[in-house]
């Protein structure tokens, strides 16, 4: 009995580089592909990239970046997750779960105890299904010229180790957001 190719789970690949052209392949050419231009924020590029190809085309992505953060009086690091994207015609097929899960598996090897992401409110339920928890605290992020900005998007966290809890206290990212 031969296996139906459409029933084979997509393979997540790790990319060393992820370009604007790669992003456009997934999301099309848009001035605001993630719907966050209204925030006026400057964002950092990610360093590790996880993608899925379908029929020779990139259709999903998640990126990672290790970042310094203060949570209350504790200075530590988190793994920032960003640039999560699924091609419009491929949404609803579990591709976001696949790339985010692969990214988090790698994040567990990077050292920090938590991963953090910023998302638009309509995406909160998706990330909650993936095990993320919304923070109810204001989060400060750096911007060019040393300016601090309050993150207008929803901040969500997930543990990267068993039995770790997000510390109490105000949150400040010592970098641009990812």
C-alpha positions, 0 to 999 in steps of 0.5 A: 500500500503506498502512502498518500503524499498529501497525508505526509506531514510537512517537514520543517527546515532550519534556515541560516538566513531569511530574506525579504524575498523569502518573507514575500514568498510567504506573505506576498509583497506588502508594506505591512505584512504582519499588520503592525506598522501602526505601532510605529516600532522598529523591530530586530531581525531574527537569527534562527529561522524555521520554515516549511516548503509546500510544492517548492514554495515557502509557506510558513516561517518562525524566527528566534532571537536571544534577548536581554530582559528585566523582569522585576529586579531579575535581569535575564534572557529570553528567546524571542519568537517573531516573524511567525507567518503562514501563507494566506492560502495555507492557513488552518492546516497546522503549519503555525503549530509545526514551525513554532514547535520546531522553533521552541525545540531549538529554543530549549537548547539556547539557555534561557528559561522562557520564550516571549512573543508579541502578537496582535489580539486576534492571534492570542487564542492561536498561541494559547492553543500552542501553550503560550500565556498572555502577560497582564503587565505592561512591557517596555521595549527599546527603540532607536535613539534610546527611546523606551516604548510601551509594547502595544501588542499582546505579550505572551510567554511560554516556559522552555523548561519544566517547572519554571514560572514567569517571575512577577514584576514589570518587564523591560526588554533591553533591546528592540523587539523581535 
